[in-house]
Amino acid sequence: MCLILFSYNTHPDYKLVLAANRDEFYDRPTKTLAFWEDSPNILAGRDLKSRGTWLGISLSGRIAAITNFRDPLSIIEDAPSRGLLVSHFLSGTQSARQYLEHIKASGINYNGFNLLVGDSSGLYYYSNRSDAIEKISPGIYGLSNDLLNTPWPKVQKGKTRLQALLDKKDQFSSSDILDMLKDHTPPPDKMLPDTGVGIEWERMLSPLFIKSDVYGTMSSSLILIKKTGEATFLEQTHVPLNPELKEPETFEFKLDLPTLFS
């Protein structure tokens, strides 16, 4: 996952509106959004190489998402998969903060990551690059491959557009948010961050939606959680280098914990 935009407790009807793009090498094997056969309580896509995931929710009221922290000079060879940090939380029983305290003790063993986890105790953020656990307050947030709300162009644009959609007098639509995630317009070079990957990669990675010959946005996801506990999870899979997009997979369900993120 390389872009997560979310509204937390800012909408009169929704506790959480979370929109995200997963960017990956096209040849990495992936299973699309589904309830897992080995953990039928979990709804998520799955990385078939390491068996973890980038974004998921459990019917018991747990949610988690992760992005990589872009720092090519600090890569640890053979580090454990960061996607397992998401799946282990979804299948576990520790509270969100307890889980992050546990991960904080071993975070140095992983390549850079930003982890967002939530349950009935609240919504929390942790990065092994800042090494601080933060309880999320109501607001609009953006997370890419640096720390939470780092003002990269894609993060700033995404937050602004998400806020505008949620502020519409008429009820916002899921399709509007998914369309927002397909914006592949790059910012000017002068606005690009310098993360050590070179100017060509900085340009390619800079839009909300990424396209290249070997790497790009593989799927767009949207999670909507109402204050009543009703939830919707949509995922649209993108065919690499093909303008035709598959229709979103849609799952609707009632969470066991209507006090999610209290």
C-alpha atoms as one frame of an Amber mdcrd trajectory, in Angstrom:
protein
   0.000   0.000   0.000   1.448   3.339  -0.976  -1.360   5.799  -0.362  -3.960
   5.866   2.399  -6.388   8.764   2.781  -8.886   8.673   5.600 -11.486  10.678
   7.459 -11.877   9.709  11.098 -14.982  10.857  12.982 -15.491  13.976  10.853
 -18.647  12.930   8.978 -22.099  12.923  10.607 -22.853   9.380   9.400 -19.464
   7.671   9.209 -16.857   6.866  11.817 -14.328   6.028   9.136 -13.950   6.669
   5.428 -10.684   5.142   4.215  -9.507   5.222   0.595  -6.267   3.597  -0.491
  -4.140   2.607  -3.473  -1.916  -0.449  -3.396   1.208   0.011  -5.523   3.312
  -3.037  -6.339   5.419  -4.744  -8.987   3.033  -6.216 -11.521   4.509  -9.707
 -11.303   3.989 -10.110  -7.535   1.344 -12.826  -6.998  -1.796 -11.521  -5.297
  -5.239 -12.762  -4.322  -7.967 -10.142  -4.576 -10.367  -9.096  -1.824 -12.128
 -12.039  -0.161 -12.783 -13.691   3.185  -9.770 -15.875   3.937 -10.274 -19.635
   3.917  -7.850 -20.141   6.807  -9.230 -17.131   8.769 -12.860 -16.645   7.669
 -13.259 -13.701  10.057 -10.800 -11.646   7.940 -11.736  -9.751   4.784  -8.688
  -8.608   2.819  -6.616  -9.067  -0.285  -3.571 -11.279   0.133   0.064 -11.216
  -0.900   0.636 -14.792  -2.056   4.411 -14.468  -1.758   4.536 -13.794   1.999
   0.886 -14.508   2.972   0.315 -11.108   4.555  -1.857  -8.203   3.421  -1.767
  -4.437   3.007  -5.295  -3.585   4.179  -7.988  -5.608   5.915 -10.853  -5.733
   8.360 -12.228  -8.433  10.646 -15.862  -9.089  11.458 -14.964  -8.726  15.136
 -14.202  -5.039  14.516 -10.450  -4.858  13.854  -8.927  -2.890  10.994  -5.334
  -2.481   9.850  -3.379  -0.997   6.956   0.294  -0.491   6.151   2.541   1.508
   3.845   6.254   1.114   3.262   8.584   3.920   4.343  10.707   4.784   1.297
  14.330   4.694   2.399  16.416   2.724  -0.124  19.679   3.258   1.756  18.397
   1.422   4.845  17.009  -1.762   3.292  17.478  -4.887   5.398  17.942  -7.978
   3.257  15.715 -10.908   4.286  13.726  -8.769   6.742  10.343 -10.225   7.783
   7.356  -9.289   5.613   5.674  -6.065   6.679   2.328  -7.359   5.415   2.306
  -9.880   8.265   2.057  -6.954  10.700  -1.434  -6.351   9.299  -2.627  -9.957
   9.186  -1.305 -10.740  12.678  -3.279  -7.853  14.143  -6.453  -8.797  12.305
  -6.276 -12.373  13.591  -5.116 -11.469  17.107  -6.743 -10.465  20.371  -4.458
  -7.730  21.728  -5.905  -4.222  21.794  -4.649  -1.837  19.133  -2.288  -0.040
  21.503  -1.048  -3.270  23.105  -0.288  -4.648  19.668   1.698  -1.565  18.673
   3.638  -1.673  21.951   4.545  -5.249  21.075   5.556  -4.273  17.516   7.521
  -1.280  18.811   9.811  -3.628  20.706  10.707  -5.532  17.524  10.198  -2.843
  14.867  13.924  -2.456  14.249  13.932  -5.874  12.576  11.652  -4.679   9.746
  12.250  -2.433   6.802  10.594   0.960   7.186   6.823   0.933   7.634   3.791
   2.945   8.711   1.124   0.883  10.463  -2.467   1.932  11.150  -4.536  -0.299
  13.459  -7.928   0.116  15.096 -10.446  -1.660  17.291 -12.964  -0.722  19.991
 -10.188   1.015  21.960  -9.483   3.523  19.174  -7.478   4.093  16.010  -3.669
   4.192  16.322  -0.622   4.879  14.148   2.956   3.705  14.512   6.047   3.962
  12.301   9.336   2.266  13.051  10.987   5.375  11.619   9.544   7.767  14.242
   9.175   5.019  16.900   6.176   6.765  18.464   2.641   5.444  18.955  -0.051
   8.023  18.181  -3.757   7.774  18.984  -5.644   9.268  16.056  -7.919  12.227
  16.793 -10.851  13.215  14.562  -9.643  14.672  11.275  -8.588  14.112   7.670
  -5.292  12.254   7.241  -2.950  11.175   4.466  -0.245   8.543   4.531   2.165
   7.630   1.753   5.768   6.455   2.013   6.854   8.898   4.699   5.363   9.696
   8.113   1.668  10.404   8.659   0.551  13.692   7.039   3.966  14.401   5.520
   2.992  17.034   2.914   3.963  15.208  -0.267   1.961  16.488  -3.263  -0.120
  13.313  -3.578  -0.965  13.396   0.130  -1.968  17.057   0.068  -4.032  16.646
  -3.097  -5.697  13.488  -1.808  -6.645  15.030   1.554  -8.065  18.132  -0.112
 -10.126  16.141  -2.606 -11.389  13.703   0.026 -12.490  16.592   2.226 -14.306
  18.196  -0.720 -16.164  14.961  -1.487 -17.215  14.511   2.132 -18.380  18.148
   2.282 -20.795  17.741  -0.630 -24.365  18.680   0.243 -25.614  15.555  -1.471
 -24.378  12.225  -0.086 -20.943  11.393  -1.462 -20.693   8.340  -3.672 -18.227
   5.471  -3.557 -17.559   5.903  -7.258 -16.485   9.517  -6.706 -13.851   8.419
  -4.198 -12.610   5.571  -6.386 -12.382   7.986  -9.326 -10.301  10.328  -7.163
  -7.828   7.497  -6.572  -7.297   7.135 -10.358  -5.706  10.574 -10.700  -2.399
   9.980 -12.503  -1.405  13.642 -12.944   2.145  14.223 -11.655   3.096  17.410
  -9.788   5.873  19.742 -11.013   9.416  18.518 -10.389  10.024  21.345  -7.911
   7.381  19.842  -5.598   8.792  16.318  -5.593  10.405  14.858  -2.460  13.941
  13.507  -2.597  13.774  10.003  -1.143  16.944   8.643  -2.735  15.425   6.803
  -5.708  16.382   9.312  -8.428  14.324  11.874 -10.302  12.773   9.454 -12.833
  11.353   7.242 -10.082  10.287  10.268  -8.026   8.260  11.452 -11.026   6.754
   8.037 -11.650   5.801   7.544  -7.994   4.407  11.050  -7.469   0.747  10.786
  -8.664  -2.066   9.260  -6.643  -2.334   6.538  -9.321   0.967   5.111 -10.563
   1.680   3.631 -13.999   4.940   2.300 -15.459   6.209  -0.706 -17.406   6.858
  -2.859 -14.327   5.329  -1.182 -11.269   2.125   0.625 -10.494  -1.232   0.836
  -8.749  -2.632  -2.673  -8.639  -5.855  -1.961  -6.749  -7.911   0.818  -5.175
  -9.848   0.197  -1.977 -12.547   1.958  -0.012 -13.744   1.124   3.499 -16.837
   2.857   4.863 -17.851   2.299   8.485 -21.066   3.905   9.677 -21.640   4.953
  13.270 -24.276   2.217  13.413 -21.593  -0.445  12.776 -22.591  -1.121   9.172
 -19.548  -1.502   6.937 -18.794  -1.581   3.222 -15.478  -2.713   1.712 -14.875
  -2.139  -1.991 -11.807  -3.070  -4.000 -11.206  -2.269  -7.652  -8.478  -4.286
  -9.341  -6.548  -2.518 -12.103  -5.240  -4.469 -15.068  -1.607  -3.380 -15.565
  -1.047  -1.239 -18.658  -4.679  -1.672 -19.691  -7.128   1.240 -19.534 -10.050
  -1.095 -18.889 -10.750  -1.441 -15.181 -12.598  -4.300 -13.539 -15.777  -3.500
 -11.623 -15.215  -3.132  -7.872 -15.703  -6.133  -5.605 -18.172  -5.067  -2.903
 -18.777  -6.586   0.527 -21.362  -5.248   2.967 -21.668  -6.505   6.540 -22.421
  -5.541  10.131 -19.510  -5.397  12.531 -19.764  -7.252  15.819 -18.571  -4.147
  17.652 -20.704  -1.090  16.839 -18.500   0.882  19.255 -15.550   0.530  16.882
 -13.064   3.384  17.350 -14.877   4.746  20.392
